[in-house]
Structure formats: structure tokens, C-alpha cells
Amino acid sequence: MYMILQLYKEKYLDDVMMALAEAGIENTIVLSGESLSHKMAFSMPLFAGFRKTIGAEKGYANIILAIADEEQIDFMLQELKKSDVNFVDDGIGKIVLLPIHKII
């Protein structure tokens, strides 16, 4: 499976990276960025009125890309729970899994 993990809260980045390592998910790529709504509100004058409702923290986003088995991802989520990080229920991010047909 190809994993695309969207992380919305920067304070959990170290926890997520440690859980990935514990699960044996290697060769990951971490991309940093900001959400589209935050970018629009703070870079485009037309949307400046939304600045107060968007807030500062919601602009943060990390994308973590990796090839992993479903079992590894489940293990990673269990490791996060052991560290009192409930990735799914606390809205820390989202994980998308895509099937891989061929790796070259």
C-alpha cells in the first residue's frame, strides 16, 4: 500500500515519526506546508476577512509519504495510542492508503 498521511498538528510530528520507525515503515518522505484556506486568508486580500475564523494553528500541515503494509500502519496507530496520541479520534490527521500494482 502507498500511504499518504496528512498531519494537522505540528506538536505530534515527533510522535508520528517514532511510531513509523517502530512499525518498520522506512524510506518515508516528509513534506511541510500550509493549508489552502490558511494560504488564501493570509496571502490573498479578497479572503482577508476569514483570518479570524481560520486561526494560526490551522495553517500547518505535513504530508508523510511511504510504502507500507496495512499491518504496519495498524501497528503504528497502536504505538501512537500507547503514547496517549489518538490519531483518529483527536483529529490529528488523516491517512489515505492506495493499492500498489507495481514497484519499479
N, C-alpha and C positions, 0 to 999 in steps of 0.2 A: 504494500500500500504506500501511496505517497501522502505524507502528512503535511497539511498546511495548518499551522497553529497561529491564531491571532491572539495576542496578549494585550489586554487593555490597561493593565495596572502595572506600572514600572517596578513597584516595590516587590513584586513576585518573580521578577526575571531570574534572580539567582536561584530561587527555589525550583523553578521550572527547569533551568539548565542542569541542576543537580539531579533532579528526578529523571531527566532524559539520559544522563550519564549512568545512573543506577539501572535503568531499563536496558542499557546496552544500545541505545539509539545514538549512533555516531555519524560523523560527516554531515552535521547539520549546518544550515546557513541561517544566520540571524540578520534580519533587515530592520532598521529603525525608521520610523516615520511618524506622520501625524494623520489624524482622520480627515476626511474630506470636509465634514461640517466645520471642524475647527479651522482648517485652512481657508475655507470660504469666509468665515466670520471675521478672521483676523487679517486676511490679505485682500479681500475684495470689498470696497466701500459700500457696495449695494447691499451686502449682508451684515454690515456692522451692527445693526440693531439686534442681532442674535447673540452678541458676545456675552451678555449677562446670563442667558439661559444655557449656553454651551459650557461655560466654566473652563478653567485652566487644565484640570486633570484629564478631561475627556479628549484632549488633543493628542495624547500619547498613544502610540501603537507600535508593537513589534510583531514581525512576521517571522516565524521559525519554520523552515522547510527541511524535511528529512524523509528518507525511505525507512519504513518501519513496519513490522508485523502488527496486526491488531492486538496480539497478546502483549507486545512490548508497550503499546500505548495504554492498555488497561493497567499494566504494572506501573507505568509512570504515574497514572492518576491515583493509584493506590498509595504510592510513595508520597505524593503530594498530600493526600489525606492524613498520612502518618505525621506529616509536618504541620498539621492543622491548616492546610490550604485546600479548601474545597473548590476546585477549579470550576466545576459545572454550576453548583448551586449559588456560589457567591458572584457569579458573573464576571469572573476574572478574564475570561476569553472564550474562544470557540475553536474547535478542532474540526477540520474537514479531511476526510480520507478519500482518496481517489485510487481506483484499481490501476495496477501497472500491468500492461500487456507484454512489454519487452523492455529490457535494460540493455543498452549498448555501451 
